[in-house]
Amino acid sequence: MIVRKLRLQRGWSQDHLSQISGLSIRTIQRIERGHNAGLESLKSLAAVFEVQVTDLQKEPDMNESNMNESGIKTTKTPSDVSVSDEESKVLAQVREIKGFYSHLITYTLVISMLFVINFVTDPSYIWAWWPAMGWGIGIVSHALSAFEIMNFFGADWEKKQVEKRLGRKL
C-alpha cells in the first residue's frame, strides 16, 4: 500500500516505476497488493523513493508518531505516506469499478460464445437470449453498485441497520 501511494503521489505508472527501479511490473503489482517483497526489491524501491527500507516494510498508520528521548516528535516514515480514510474509500471504489469491468468482459465473452454455440447447433431457436438476459440483470446491478448510482446495501445502509438494531437514533 505504501509503494502504491508513493508511486501515485509522483504520478508514475507501474511501468515507469518498473523501468526506474529495475523490477518487473509483475513484482511491483504483487508488492502493491500487499505480498511480501524480497530485500533486494525493497532496496531498489527505497532508493527510487528516497526512503528507508524499513519504511516500505511498515503498514501505513495514521496515528504513528515516534518520540525521541527529548520528547521531540520524529517521523521515520514520511508523513505523506500514511493512507487517509478518504484515500482508502477511493481505492476501494476504484477496486469495485475494476471488478465491474472484469465482470462485464467475462459476460461479453461467455455470452458471445453461447450465441456462437447456439447458431452452430440449432439456429432455428435462439436460446442464448435467456442466459444473456439473466446474467445481464446481474451486470446492471453490479454497475449500479460499482458506480454508486443506486447503492442498496452500501455502508450507509449497514450503519442504519446497526443503529436500528441497537435501538439508537441516527
Buried (B, 14 or more C-beta within 10 A) or exposed (E): BBBBBBBEEEEBEBEBBBEEBEBEBEBBEBBBEEEEBEEEBBBBBBEBBEBBBEBBEBEBEEEBEEEEEEEEEEEEBBEEBBBEEEBEEEBEEEEBBEEBEEBBEEBEEEBEEBBEEBEEEEEEEEEBBEBBEEBEEEBEEBBBBBEEEEBEEEEEEEEEEEEEEEEEEE
